């Protein structure tokens, strides 16, 4: 019961910790852990959102580089 009296202090410390360490480039995400299926779904959605925001694409290869890569592929499949 003595610890329950400190709940507001714990909550303030928790919020201060997240606020001090969560940045735009490395944010914290609070995910409920009492429902595993939904927790995993939330985490998957966060990861997908980050991947989409990266706007990744395959590198462009010159004709010469494509020929080199085909040669390497032939050597590897022998």
C-alpha positions as CSV (number, residue, x, y, z in Angstrom):
1,X,0.0,0.0,0.0
2,X,2.9,2.3,0.7
3,X,4.0,2.0,-3.0
4,X,0.6,2.8,-4.3
5,X,0.8,6.2,-2.6
6,X,3.8,6.9,-5.0
7,X,1.9,6.1,-8.2
8,X,1.7,9.7,-9.3
9,X,5.4,10.1,-8.8
10,X,6.1,6.9,-10.8
11,X,3.9,8.0,-13.6
12,X,5.6,11.4,-13.8
13,X,9.0,9.7,-13.8
14,X,7.8,7.3,-16.6
15,X,6.5,10.2,-18.7
16,X,9.7,12.2,-18.1
17,X,11.8,9.2,-19.2
18,X,9.8,8.7,-22.4
19,X,9.8,12.4,-23.1
20,X,13.5,12.8,-22.7
21,X,14.5,9.7,-24.8
22,X,11.8,9.6,-27.5
23,X,12.9,11.6,-30.6
24,X,11.6,12.1,-34.1
25,X,14.3,9.9,-35.5
26,X,14.0,7.2,-32.7
27,X,10.5,7.4,-31.2
28,X,9.1,5.3,-28.4
29,X,5.8,3.5,-29.1
30,X,3.7,2.4,-26.1
31,X,2.0,-0.8,-27.0
32,X,-0.5,-2.6,-24.8
33,X,0.9,-5.9,-23.7
34,X,-2.2,-7.5,-22.2
35,X,-3.5,-8.6,-25.7
36,X,-0.7,-10.3,-27.6
37,X,-2.6,-10.4,-31.0
38,X,-3.3,-6.7,-31.0
39,X,0.1,-5.9,-29.6
40,X,1.7,-7.7,-32.5
41,X,-0.6,-6.1,-35.0
42,X,0.2,-2.7,-33.7
43,X,4.0,-3.4,-33.8
44,X,3.6,-4.7,-37.4
45,X,1.8,-1.6,-38.4
46,X,4.5,0.6,-36.9
47,X,7.2,-1.3,-38.8
48,X,5.3,-1.1,-42.1
49,X,4.8,2.6,-41.7
50,X,8.5,3.1,-41.2
51,X,9.4,1.0,-44.2
52,X,6.9,2.9,-46.4
53,X,8.3,6.3,-45.2
54,X,11.8,5.2,-46.3
55,X,10.7,5.3,-50.0
56,X,13.2,2.6,-50.9
57,X,13.9,1.5,-54.4
58,X,16.2,-0.8,-56.2
59,X,19.4,0.9,-57.5
60,X,19.7,1.7,-61.1
61,X,22.2,-0.5,-63.0
62,X,23.9,0.4,-66.2
63,X,23.9,-2.0,-69.1
64,X,27.5,-2.9,-68.4
65,X,26.7,-3.7,-64.8
66,X,23.8,-5.9,-65.7
67,X,26.1,-7.9,-68.0
68,X,28.6,-8.3,-65.1
69,X,25.8,-9.4,-62.8
70,X,24.5,-12.0,-65.4
71,X,28.1,-13.3,-65.6
72,X,28.3,-13.6,-61.8
73,X,25.0,-15.4,-61.7
74,X,26.1,-17.9,-64.4
75,X,29.2,-18.7,-62.3
76,X,27.2,-19.1,-59.1
77,X,24.7,-21.5,-60.8
78,X,27.3,-23.9,-62.2
